[in-house]
Each structure stands twice: as C-alpha cells, then as structure tokens.
Amino acid sequence: MDSATFLAKVAEVLDYDGDIARGQNLEDIDMWDSLGILSIVELLEELGAEVDIDTINNLKTTDELIALAGGAVND
C-alpha cells in the first residue's frame, strides 16, 4: 500500500476525524494516546511489521511511523 492509504488506515484505527499527513507530529493527533498506540501496534502486526510499545512510544512523526511499517508501505 502507499503511504497515503497507510495514513488513512492509521486515522481509521485511531478513530481520528481529520486527515493525517506525512511529516505530521504524532503529538498533534488527539487520539495518539496509550489506547491509540495499542491500536497502531495491532495494525502494524496485521501488516507483518515487528513492533514493540517502546519503539512506538519514541516515534515523533508520521514519517517515522511509515518507516516502522517497513515493506508494507511503499510509494
């Protein structure tokens, strides 16, 4: 999937009403909290990415999240 589709899925699993863009600070996303992060872990695991909570907690931007998704996201 491309990055736009991936970010749309991220918005969906976070139940976020707005658009999520490349380069966006994750702190600016209202739903980026402990419950939201668990939803992101589940999404990444469904896509075959190896993830852990500590790694996700240290992410700062959506670009870093895309990179963590690895081969599941390609533009």
Secondary structure, DSSP 8 states (H G I E B T S, - for coil): --HHHHHHHHHHHHT-SS---TT-BGGGSTT-SHHHHHHHHHHHHHTT----HHHHHT--BHHHHHHHHGGG---
